Amino acid sequence: MNLFKSIENKETIFKNESVFNQGYIPEDILHRESHLKEMAFALKNIAKGKKPSNIFLYGPPGTGKTTCAKYVVNELSEYTDKAVGTYINCWHYSTRYSVLNQISYSVDPLTPRRGLAPDELIERIISEIKKTGKIPVVILDEVDVLAGKGEEGLLYDLLRLDQNEQINIAVISITNDDSFMAGLDRRIKSSFAQKSLKFMPYRPAELKDIVMERSREGLLPTTYDDEIIGKCSGFGAKNQGDARIAIQLLYLSAKEADREGKNKIEVVDVETAKKFVVNEIRKEKEKLLQPTEKKIFDELGFEWVKASDVYSKLEIQERTGRYCLNKLENLGLVETRMDSGKRGGREARRKE
């Protein structure tokens, strides 16, 4: 019998597996109601064709920043045809040219993907906005990557559109690094953090609600129980209140039970899945590292070492090294502490 025919009619415990995709936006965003209202208030002028406020979202990974931003922009686009939303992950589009190209393409789909200089893209954006009266709402996720690569000049470009060209544009900047804005020029800081919202780690009870809601959306009703929900949400709570980790654990637990031909998730499936969750998330994060960040990460072990010694060995400037180490810490790949010994300074090691 054909291998695939033998499993084609096998029962599954999933009702809708797509709700576990990383980019899935729930119909209701739990425990972020105040954030959503603040963001909506900042952007409400767009419906009247007037100037909106820029928004700065910051906080640890897995706290709902990107989900909330996408949700609000989707709701705005349904409410008014004046808004043109575009999502840009700065890990993938990390140069001035690539970001401007994405913005230009969002307001004018005929924009060539190659061949235009950055200044030509800016002129194209200006021309199209003036012609259509549309207002771009640009989500810059992981915006601190731009500064790390010396591409913060893009923020000047967007500031120029707003102030010099009288072009209405809204920018939602997202970062895990709450110190990002502090290092920017005062004019940029005041413009792009007009509405600043901090996202705190989810509390255990909040995570339980989120995991339960995702279970209802994605799994058949009889395939899980309160113990499984508690195990998954508790694991997320232990990992800095990260909802992504909790949801990923639920999903992989369900996949494990499905693979074993069970009609219900068992605790043993959760324990098996735990071995993969953090490791897989860590691998995904490592793929996003820039060369200098990767060098520092590869140099670090699980024992505490002097950060300045690592920079010196790798011939990396202190300022660049500090930035990269902050990035690694914000990604949850390393941990740091202040050395209380005679030498003082910062120490670092890989996170187990």
Backbone hydrogen bonds in HBPLUS format (Angstrom, degrees):
<---DONOR---> <-ACCEPTOR-->    atom                        ^
c    i                          cat <-CA-CA->   ^        H-A-AA   ^      H-
h    n   atom  resd res      DA  || num        DHA   H-A  angle D-A-AA Bond
n    s   type  num  typ     dist DA aas  dist angle  dist       angle   num
A0006-SER N   A0002-ASN O   3.05 MM   4  6.30 143.0  2.19 150.6 160.6     1
A0007-ILE N   A0004-PHE O   3.24 MM   3  5.42 149.2  2.34  99.6 108.1     2
A0008-GLU N   A0004-PHE O   3.04 MM   4  6.00 118.2  2.44 140.8 156.2     3
A0010-LYS N   A0007-ILE O   3.23 MM   3  5.16 163.1  2.26 105.3 109.3     4
A0220-LEU N   A0013-ILE O   2.99 MM 207  5.67 167.8  2.01 149.1 149.7     5
A0015-LYS N   A0218-GLY O   2.71 MM 203  5.07 160.7  1.75 125.9 130.5     6
A0016-ASN N   A0218-GLY O   3.06 MM 202  4.45 165.5  2.08 113.0 115.0     7
A0019-VAL N   A0016-ASN O   3.35 MM   3  6.21 166.9  2.37 120.9 123.7     8
A0020-PHE N   A0017-GLU O   3.13 MM   3  5.93 167.0  2.14 123.2 126.7     9
A0021-ASN N   A0018-SER O   3.05 MM   3  5.38 167.6  2.07 113.6 116.5    10
A0024-TYR N   A0021-ASN O   3.18 MM   3  5.39 166.9  2.19 113.3 115.9    11
A0036-LEU N   A0032-ARG O   3.02 MM   4  6.30 160.8  2.06 156.5 161.9    12
A0037-LYS N   A0033-GLU O   3.06 MM   4  6.30 159.0  2.10 149.9 155.1    13
A0038-GLU N   A0034-SER O   3.05 MM   4  6.22 159.8  2.09 146.6 151.9    14
A0039-MET N   A0035-HIS O   2.98 MM   4  6.20 158.6  2.03 150.9 156.6    15
A0040-ALA N   A0036-LEU O   2.90 MM   4  6.09 158.0  1.95 147.8 154.3    16
A0041-PHE N   A0037-LYS O   2.92 MM   4  6.10 155.9  1.98 147.6 154.0    17
A0042-ALA N   A0038-GLU O   3.08 MM   4  6.31 150.1  2.17 141.2 148.9    18
A0043-LEU N   A0039-MET O   3.18 MM   4  6.43 135.8  2.38 141.7 152.6    19
A0043-LEU N   A0040-ALA O   3.19 MM   3  5.22 132.8  2.43  95.5 107.8    20
A0044-LYS N   A0040-ALA O   2.96 MM   4  5.83 115.7  2.39 144.4 159.4    21
A0053-SER N   A0042-ALA O   2.90 MM  11  5.06 169.7  1.91 152.7 154.2    22
A0046-ILE N   A0043-LEU O   3.07 MM   3  5.93 163.8  2.10 127.1 131.7    23
A0047-ALA N   A0044-LYS O   3.29 MM   3  6.10 145.4  2.42 120.2 125.0    24
A0048-LYS N   A0045-ASN O   2.96 MM   3  5.35 142.1  2.11 107.7 118.7    25
A0050-LYS N   A0045-ASN O   2.97 MM   5  5.04 161.3  2.00 145.8 139.6    26
A0049-GLY N   A0046-ILE O   2.88 MM   3  4.87 162.0  1.91 108.7 113.6    27
A0195-LYS N   A0054-ASN O   3.06 MM 141  6.29 135.6  2.27 144.5 157.5    28
A0055-ILE N   A0171-VAL O   2.97 MM 116  6.36 161.1  2.01 149.1 155.2    29
A0173-SER N   A0055-ILE O   2.83 MM 118  6.24 154.4  1.89 167.5 165.2    30
A0056-PHE N   A0195-LYS O   2.77 MM 139  6.11 161.6  1.81 154.2 157.5    31
A0197-LEU N   A0056-PHE O   2.85 MM 141  6.23 164.6  1.87 166.1 170.3    32
A0057-LEU N   A0173-SER O   2.77 MM 116  6.09 172.6  1.78 172.4 173.8    33
A0175-THR N   A0057-LEU O   3.07 MM 118  6.54 149.0  2.17 154.3 163.9    34
A0058-TYR N   A0197-LEU O   3.13 MM 139  6.55 158.9  2.18 160.7 164.1    35
A0199-PHE N   A0058-TYR O   2.77 MM 141  6.04 160.8  1.81 159.1 164.8    36
A0243-ALA N   A0062-GLY O   2.95 MM 181  5.08 165.8  1.97 139.6 135.4    37
A0068-CYS N   A0064-GLY O   2.93 MM   4  5.88 161.7  1.96 147.1 152.1    38
A0069-ALA N   A0065-LYS O   3.02 MM   4  6.26 160.8  2.06 149.5 155.1    39
A0070-LYS N   A0066-THR O   2.96 MM   4  6.16 170.2  1.97 157.2 159.2    40
A0071-TYR N   A0067-THR O   2.92 MM   4  6.01 157.1  1.98 146.1 153.3    41
A0072-VAL N   A0068-CYS O   2.94 MM   4  6.11 166.7  1.96 153.9 156.4    42
A0073-VAL N   A0069-ALA O   3.08 MM   4  6.26 164.6  2.10 150.1 154.5    43
A0074-ASN N   A0070-LYS O   2.90 MM   4  6.05 155.3  1.96 148.0 155.0    44
A0075-GLU N   A0071-TYR O   2.94 MM   4  6.18 159.4  1.98 150.3 155.9    45
A0076-LEU N   A0072-VAL O   2.86 MM   4  6.07 155.7  1.92 148.2 155.4    46
A0077-SER N   A0073-VAL O   2.93 MM   4  6.08 157.0  1.98 145.5 151.4    47
A0078-GLU N   A0074-ASN O   3.08 MM   4  6.34 141.8  2.24 141.8 151.6    48
A0079-TYR N   A0075-GLU O   3.02 MM   4  6.23 139.9  2.19 139.8 151.0    49
A0079-TYR N   A0076-LEU O   3.05 MM   3  4.96 121.8  2.40  92.0 107.3    50
A0080-THR N   A0076-LEU O   2.91 MM   4  6.14 154.6  1.97 158.0 162.9    51
A0135-ILE N   A0082-LYS O   2.74 MM  53  5.89 163.9  1.76 169.1 167.5    52
A0084-VAL N   A0135-ILE O   3.06 MM  51  5.95 154.7  2.12 136.4 134.2    53
A0137-VAL N   A0084-VAL O   2.86 MM  53  5.84 159.0  1.91 136.4 135.8    54
A0086-THR N   A0137-VAL O   3.04 MM  51  6.35 152.0  2.12 158.3 154.1    55
A0139-ILE N   A0086-THR O   2.92 MM  53  6.23 172.9  1.92 166.1 168.4    56
A0088-ILE N   A0139-ILE O   2.86 MM  51  5.87 157.0  1.91 160.4 166.4    57
A0141-ASP N   A0088-ILE O   2.90 MM  53  6.09 152.4  1.98 154.0 161.5    58
A0092-HIS N   A0089-ASN O   2.94 MM   3  5.64 135.2  2.14 116.4 126.3    59
A0093-TYR N   A0089-ASN O   2.97 MM   4  6.17 153.0  2.04 146.0 154.3    60
A0090-CYS N   A0141-ASP O   2.91 MM  51  5.89 171.2  1.91 153.7 155.8    61
A0099-VAL N   A0095-THR O   3.10 MM   4  6.30 164.7  2.12 157.1 160.5    62
A0100-LEU N   A0096-ARG O   3.05 MM   4  6.16 168.2  2.07 152.4 156.2    63
A0101-ASN N   A0097-TYR O   2.86 MM   4  6.00 150.8  1.94 150.5 159.4    64
A0102-GLN N   A0098-SER O   3.10 MM   4  6.31 149.3  2.20 138.3 145.4    65
A0103-ILE N   A0099-VAL O   3.01 MM   4  6.35 159.3  2.05 153.1 158.6    66
A0104-SER N   A0100-LEU O   2.86 MM   4  6.02 164.6  1.89 149.8 154.5    67
A0105-TYR N   A0101-ASN O   2.91 MM   4  6.03 157.1  1.97 143.9 150.5    68
A0106-SER N   A0102-GLN O   3.04 MM   4  6.23 143.3  2.18 140.2 149.6    69
A0106-SER N   A0103-ILE O   3.14 MM   3  5.14 122.5  2.49  93.4 107.8    70
A0107-VAL N   A0103-ILE O   3.24 MM   4  6.62 147.5  2.36 148.6 155.8    71
A0108-ASP N   A0104-SER O   2.77 MM   4  5.80 139.2  1.94 146.6 159.8    72
A0111-THR N   A0108-ASP O   2.93 MM   3  5.77 160.3  1.97 133.0 134.5    73
A0120-GLU N   A0117-ALA O   2.98 MM   3  5.18 122.1  2.32 103.7 118.9    74
A0121-LEU N   A0117-ALA O   2.99 MM   4  6.36 149.8  2.09 153.9 163.4    75
A0122-ILE N   A0118-PRO O   2.96 MM   4  6.32 153.4  2.04 150.6 157.9    76
A0123-GLU N   A0119-ASP O   3.06 MM   4  6.32 159.8  2.10 144.1 148.8    77
A0124-ARG N   A0120-GLU O   2.96 MM   4  6.16 148.2  2.06 141.5 150.6    78
A0125-ILE N   A0121-LEU O   2.89 MM   4  6.17 154.5  1.95 150.1 156.6    79
A0126-ILE N   A0122-ILE O   2.94 MM   4  6.22 166.9  1.96 156.0 158.9    80
A0127-SER N   A0123-GLU O   2.95 MM   4  6.06 166.9  1.97 146.7 150.5    81
A0128-GLU N   A0124-ARG O   2.98 MM   4  6.10 162.9  2.01 147.7 152.3    82
A0129-ILE N   A0125-ILE O   2.99 MM   4  6.13 163.6  2.01 154.6 158.9    83
A0130-LYS N   A0126-ILE O   3.00 MM   4  6.16 164.8  2.03 153.4 157.8    84
A0131-LYS N   A0127-SER O   2.98 MM   4  6.09 145.9  2.10 141.3 151.1    85
A0132-THR N   A0128-GLU O   2.97 MM   4  6.08 159.6  2.01 150.5 154.7    86
A0133-GLY N   A0129-ILE O   2.76 MM   4  5.32 150.2  1.84 143.5 151.3    87
A0170-ALA N   A0136-PRO O   2.94 MM  34  6.27 173.9  1.94 162.9 165.0    88
A0138-VAL N   A0170-ALA O   2.80 MM  32  6.19 157.6  1.85 166.7 161.8    89
A0172-ILE N   A0138-VAL O   2.78 MM  34  6.07 165.8  1.80 152.1 156.5    90
A0140-LEU N   A0172-ILE O   2.84 MM  32  6.06 157.0  1.89 147.3 155.1    91
A0174-ILE N   A0140-LEU O   2.97 MM  34  6.10 159.8  2.01 156.0 149.6    92
A0142-GLU N   A0174-ILE O   2.94 MM  32  5.56 113.1  2.40 120.2 138.1    93
A0145-VAL N   A0142-GLU O   3.04 MM   3  5.94 166.4  2.06 126.3 130.3    94
A0143-VAL N   A0174-ILE O   2.97 MM  31  5.89 154.4  2.04 159.9 164.7    95
A0146-LEU N   A0143-VAL O   3.08 MM   3  5.79 144.8  2.21 117.8 124.7    96
A0148-GLY N   A0144-ASP O   3.06 MM   4  6.34 156.8  2.11 148.6 155.6    97
A0149-LYS N   A0145-VAL O   3.07 MM   4  6.32 133.2  2.30 142.9 153.9    98
A0149-LYS N   A0146-LEU O   3.21 MM   3  5.29 135.8  2.42  96.1 107.6    99
A0151-GLU N   A0146-LEU O   2.65 MM   5  4.75 159.5  1.69 157.8 150.3   100
A0150-GLY N   A0147-ALA O   3.03 MM   3  4.93 163.4  2.06 105.0 108.9   101
A0154-LEU N   A0151-GLU O   3.12 MM   3  6.14 174.5  2.13 126.9 128.2   102
A0155-LEU N   A0152-GLU O   2.93 MM   3  5.56 139.7  2.09 114.4 123.4   103
A0156-TYR N   A0153-GLY O   3.01 MM   3  5.09 124.8  2.33  97.3 111.7   104
A0157-ASP N   A0153-GLY O   3.09 MM   4  6.52 149.5  2.18 145.8 154.4   105
A0157-ASP N   A0154-LEU O   3.01 MM   3  4.95 114.1  2.46  91.6 107.9   106
A0158-LEU N   A0154-LEU O   3.06 MM   4  6.47 155.3  2.12 151.9 157.2   107
A0159-LEU N   A0155-LEU O   2.91 MM   4  6.08 150.6  2.00 140.7 149.7   108
A0160-ARG N   A0156-TYR O   2.79 MM   4  5.99 148.3  1.89 148.1 156.5   109
A0161-LEU N   A0157-ASP O   3.09 MM   4  6.45 150.3  2.19 144.4 151.6   110
A0162-ASP N   A0158-LEU O   3.25 MM   4  6.50 155.5  2.31 142.6 148.2   111
A0163-GLN N   A0159-LEU O   2.88 MM   4  6.10 172.5  1.89 157.0 158.7   112
A0164-ASN N   A0160-ARG O   2.82 MM   4  5.14 142.6  1.96 130.4 142.7   113
A0165-GLU N   A0160-ARG O   3.24 MM   5  6.67 147.2  2.35 156.3 162.0   114
A0167-ILE N   A0161-LEU O   2.91 MM   6  5.39 160.9  1.94 155.3 152.7   115
A0180-PHE N   A0177-ASP O   3.15 MM   3  5.55 167.2  2.17 117.4 119.6   116
A0183-GLY N   A0180-PHE O   3.24 MM   3  5.90 149.9  2.34 115.5 121.9   117
A0184-LEU N   A0181-MET O   3.06 MM   3  5.41 168.3  2.08 116.5 120.1   118
A0188-ILE N   A0185-ASP O   3.08 MM   3  5.39 116.9  2.50 104.9 119.5   119
A0189-LYS N   A0185-ASP O   2.92 MM   4  6.18 167.8  1.94 161.2 165.2   120
A0190-SER N   A0186-ARG O   2.97 MM   4  6.15 166.0  1.99 152.6 155.0   121
A0191-SER N   A0187-ARG O   3.12 MM   4  6.19 144.6  2.25 137.7 147.1   122
A0192-PHE N   A0188-ILE O   2.84 MM   4  5.90 178.0  1.84 165.1 165.6   123
A0193-ALA N   A0189-LYS O   3.15 MM   4  5.81 126.5  2.45 139.5 147.9   124
A0202-TYR N   A0241-GLY O   3.27 MM  39  4.74 150.5  2.37 132.9 125.3   125
A0206-GLU N   A0203-ARG O   2.96 MM   3  5.19 119.2  2.34 105.0 120.7   126
A0207-LEU N   A0203-ARG O   2.91 MM   4  6.22 159.2  1.96 161.4 168.3   127
A0208-LYS N   A0204-PRO O   2.98 MM   4  6.22 151.2  2.06 145.7 153.6   128
A0209-ASP N   A0205-ALA O   3.15 MM   4  6.44 152.3  2.23 140.9 147.2   129
A0210-ILE N   A0206-GLU O   3.01 MM   4  6.33 158.0  2.06 149.6 155.6   130
A0211-VAL N   A0207-LEU O   2.86 MM   4  6.07 166.8  1.88 157.0 159.8   131
A0212-MET N   A0208-LYS O   2.91 MM   4  5.97 157.1  1.96 145.3 152.3   132
A0213-GLU N   A0209-ASP O   2.93 MM   4  6.10 157.7  1.98 146.8 152.7   133
A0214-ARG N   A0210-ILE O   3.02 MM   4  6.24 158.5  2.06 147.4 153.2   134
A0215-SER N   A0211-VAL O   2.91 MM   4  6.09 145.6  2.03 142.7 152.5   135
A0216-ARG N   A0212-MET O   3.00 MM   4  6.32 156.3  2.06 149.0 154.4   136
A0217-GLU N   A0213-GLU O   3.11 MM   4  6.38 149.8  2.20 143.5 151.5   137
A0218-GLY N   A0214-ARG O   2.91 MM   4  5.98 151.1  1.99 145.6 153.0   138
A0219-LEU N   A0215-SER O   2.84 MM   4  5.27 160.6  1.88 147.5 149.6   139
A0223-THR N   A0220-LEU O   3.11 MM   3  5.67 166.5  2.13 129.0 130.1   140
A0265-ILE N   A0223-THR O   2.83 MM  42  5.86 174.7  1.83 146.8 145.2   141
A0229-ILE N   A0225-ASP O   3.16 MM   4  6.49 163.2  2.19 153.9 158.9   142
A0230-GLY N   A0226-ASP O   2.85 MM   4  6.01 158.3  1.90 147.4 153.6   143
A0231-LYS N   A0227-GLU O   2.91 MM   4  6.15 152.9  1.99 147.1 154.1   144
A0232-CYS N   A0228-ILE O   3.08 MM   4  6.30 166.1  2.10 153.6 156.2   145
A0233-SER N   A0229-ILE O   2.94 MM   4  6.07 169.5  1.95 154.6 158.1   146
A0234-GLY N   A0230-GLY O   2.88 MM   4  5.72 151.2  1.96 139.1 147.9   147
A0235-PHE N   A0231-LYS O   3.09 MM   4  6.21 146.7  2.20 138.2 146.2   148
A0236-GLY N   A0232-CYS O   3.15 MM   4  6.47 153.6  2.22 144.7 151.4   149
A0237-ALA N   A0233-SER O   2.93 MM   4  6.20 150.0  2.03 144.2 152.9   150
A0238-LYS N   A0234-GLY O   3.01 MM   4  6.27 148.6  2.11 143.7 151.2   151
A0239-ASN N   A0236-GLY O   3.11 MM   3  5.05 137.5  2.30  94.7 107.0   152
A0242-ASP N   A0236-GLY O   3.11 MM   6  5.09 131.3  2.36 139.2 128.4   153
A0241-GLY N   A0237-ALA O   3.43 MM   4  4.08 155.9  2.50 101.9 105.9   154
A0246-ALA N   A0242-ASP O   3.36 MM   4  6.69 158.6  2.41 143.6 149.2   155
A0247-ILE N   A0243-ALA O   2.93 MM   4  6.15 165.1  1.95 156.2 159.5   156
A0248-GLN N   A0244-ARG O   2.83 MM   4  5.91 157.9  1.88 146.4 153.5   157
A0249-LEU N   A0245-ILE O   2.92 MM   4  6.05 152.6  2.00 144.8 151.7   158
A0250-LEU N   A0246-ALA O   3.11 MM   4  6.39 157.1  2.16 143.6 149.4   159
A0251-TYR N   A0247-ILE O   2.94 MM   4  6.21 161.9  1.98 150.5 155.3   160
A0252-LEU N   A0248-GLN O   2.93 MM   4  6.14 170.4  1.94 154.1 156.1   161
A0253-SER N   A0249-LEU O   2.89 MM   4  5.94 148.0  2.00 145.3 154.5   162
A0254-ALA N   A0250-LEU O   2.96 MM   4  6.19 154.1  2.03 147.1 153.9   163
A0255-LYS N   A0251-TYR O   2.89 MM   4  6.23 152.5  1.97 148.0 156.4   164
A0256-GLU N   A0252-LEU O   2.92 MM   4  6.06 150.6  2.01 139.1 146.7   165
A0257-ALA N   A0253-SER O   2.99 MM   4  6.27 162.0  2.03 148.5 153.0   166
A0258-ASP N   A0254-ALA O   2.84 MM   4  6.00 156.1  1.90 146.3 153.8   167
A0259-ARG N   A0255-LYS O   2.84 MM   4  6.00 155.8  1.90 145.1 151.4   168
A0260-GLU N   A0256-GLU O   3.07 MM   4  6.30 145.4  2.20 143.0 151.9   169
A0262-LYS N   A0257-ALA O   2.97 MM   5  5.29 160.4  2.01 161.3 155.5   170
A0261-GLY N   A0258-ASP O   3.03 MM   3  5.13 157.0  2.08 104.0 110.8   171
A0269-ASP N   A0266-GLU O   2.92 MM   3  5.34 133.4  2.14 107.3 119.8   172
A0270-VAL N   A0266-GLU O   3.32 MM   4  6.82 147.6  2.43 145.8 154.7   173
A0270-VAL N   A0267-VAL O   3.04 MM   3  5.11 119.4  2.42  97.2 112.2   174
A0271-GLU N   A0267-VAL O   2.98 MM   4  6.32 160.1  2.02 155.3 160.7   175
A0272-THR N   A0268-VAL O   3.00 MM   4  6.14 150.6  2.08 139.4 147.2   176
A0273-ALA N   A0269-ASP O   2.95 MM   4  6.11 157.8  2.00 142.5 148.8   177
A0274-LYS N   A0270-VAL O   2.94 MM   4  6.15 145.0  2.06 148.1 157.2   178
A0275-LYS N   A0272-THR O   3.31 MM   3  5.81 141.7  2.46 107.6 115.9   179
A0276-PHE N   A0273-ALA O   2.90 MM   3  5.46 150.6  1.99 115.3 124.1   180
A0277-VAL N   A0273-ALA O   3.15 MM   4  6.36 150.3  2.24 154.9 163.9   181
A0280-GLU N   A0276-PHE O   2.79 MM   4  5.85 155.5  1.85 155.8 161.9   182
A0281-ILE N   A0277-VAL O   2.99 MM   4  6.26 162.6  2.02 156.5 161.5   183
A0282-ARG N   A0278-VAL O   2.87 MM   4  5.99 155.0  1.93 145.3 152.6   184
A0283-LYS N   A0279-ASN O   2.98 MM   4  6.21 151.5  2.06 141.2 148.8   185
A0284-GLU N   A0280-GLU O   2.98 MM   4  6.26 157.2  2.04 148.5 154.1   186
A0285-LYS N   A0281-ILE O   3.01 MM   4  6.28 156.4  2.07 147.0 153.2   187
A0286-GLU N   A0282-ARG O   2.88 MM   4  6.13 153.7  1.94 148.9 156.5   188
A0287-LYS N   A0283-LYS O   3.09 MM   4  6.34 145.6  2.21 145.9 153.8   189
A0288-LEU N   A0285-LYS O   3.03 MM   3  5.31 142.1  2.17 104.1 115.0   190
A0289-LEU N   A0286-GLU O   3.20 MM   3  5.37 163.7  2.23 107.0 112.0   191
A0293-GLU N   A0290-GLN O   3.02 MM   3  5.29 112.4  2.50 107.7 124.0   192
A0294-LYS N   A0290-GLN O   2.84 MM   4  6.05 157.5  1.89 161.7 169.3   193
A0295-LYS N   A0291-PRO O   2.97 MM   4  6.23 150.4  2.06 146.0 153.6   194
A0296-ILE N   A0292-THR O   3.13 MM   4  6.43 162.0  2.17 150.2 153.6   195
A0297-PHE N   A0293-GLU O   2.93 MM   4  6.15 164.5  1.96 150.9 155.7   196
A0298-ASP N   A0294-LYS O   2.85 MM   4  5.98 164.2  1.87 151.2 155.6   197
A0299-GLU N   A0295-LYS O   3.03 MM   4  6.17 141.4  2.18 140.2 150.5   198
A0300-LEU N   A0296-ILE O   3.13 MM   4  6.38 140.3  2.30 146.5 156.0   199
A0300-LEU N   A0297-PHE O   3.24 MM   3  5.33 130.8  2.50  97.5 109.7   200
A0350-ARG N   A0301-GLY O   2.72 MM  49  5.56 176.9  1.72 159.1 159.2   201
A0305-VAL N   A0348-ALA O   3.06 MM  43  5.58 152.0  2.14 143.0 150.9   202
A0348-ALA N   A0305-VAL O   2.91 MM  43  5.58 152.0  1.99 151.7 160.0   203
A0309-ASP N   A0306-LYS O   3.07 MM   3  5.32 129.1  2.34 102.3 115.5   204
A0310-VAL N   A0306-LYS O   3.29 MM   4  6.72 147.6  2.40 147.3 156.0   205
A0307-ALA N   A0346-ARG O   2.92 MM  39  5.76 168.3  1.93 147.9 151.2   206
A0310-VAL N   A0307-ALA O   3.04 MM   3  5.17 121.5  2.39  99.0 113.6   207
A0311-TYR N   A0307-ALA O   3.05 MM   4  6.46 159.2  2.09 154.6 159.9   208
A0312-SER N   A0308-SER O   2.99 MM   4  6.12 158.9  2.04 142.4 148.3   209
A0313-LYS N   A0309-ASP O   2.95 MM   4  6.10 160.8  1.99 145.5 150.6   210
A0314-LEU N   A0310-VAL O   3.02 MM   4  6.19 155.7  2.08 149.6 155.8   211
A0315-GLU N   A0311-TYR O   2.90 MM   4  5.84 105.9  2.46 136.1 153.6   212
A0316-ILE N   A0311-TYR O   2.85 MM   5  4.87 171.6  1.85 144.3 147.3   213
A0315-GLU N   A0312-SER O   3.15 MM   3  4.94 153.7  2.23  97.0 104.9   214
A0321-GLY N   A0317-GLN O   2.82 MM   4  6.05 162.9  1.85 159.9 165.8   215
A0322-ARG N   A0318-GLU O   2.87 MM   4  6.11 158.0  1.92 153.6 158.9   216
A0323-TYR N   A0319-ARG O   3.10 MM   4  6.35 160.4  2.14 147.3 152.2   217
A0324-CYS N   A0320-THR O   2.96 MM   4  6.21 166.8  1.98 154.4 157.8   218
A0325-LEU N   A0321-GLY O   2.86 MM   4  6.02 158.5  1.91 150.8 157.0   219
A0326-ASN N   A0322-ARG O   2.91 MM   4  6.09 156.5  1.96 148.0 154.3   220
A0327-LYS N   A0323-TYR O   2.98 MM   4  6.28 153.8  2.05 147.2 154.7   221
A0328-LEU N   A0324-CYS O   2.91 MM   4  6.24 157.3  1.96 149.3 155.2   222
A0329-GLU N   A0325-LEU O   2.90 MM   4  6.13 152.6  1.98 147.0 154.7   223
A0330-ASN N   A0326-ASN O   2.85 MM   4  6.09 158.9  1.89 150.6 156.3   224
A0331-LEU N   A0327-LYS O   2.96 MM   4  6.17 141.7  2.11 144.1 154.4   225
A0333-LEU N   A0328-LEU O   2.99 MM   5  5.44 153.2  2.07 172.1 165.1   226
A0332-GLY N   A0329-GLU O   2.95 MM   3  5.06 151.8  2.04 102.3 111.4   227
A0351-LYS N   A0333-LEU O   2.91 MM  18  5.51 163.0  1.94 139.8 134.4   228
A0335-GLU N   A0349-ARG O   3.00 MM  14  5.79 159.3  2.04 164.1 170.7   229
A0349-ARG N   A0335-GLU O   3.12 MM  14  5.79 145.0  2.25 159.0 167.9   230
A0337-ARG N   A0347-GLU O   3.04 MM  10  5.37 149.0  2.14 137.9 142.8   231
A0347-GLU N   A0337-ARG O   2.76 MM  10  5.37 169.5  1.77 169.2 171.6   232
A0339-ASP N   A0345-GLY O   2.71 MM   6  5.50 168.7  1.72 162.4 166.3   233
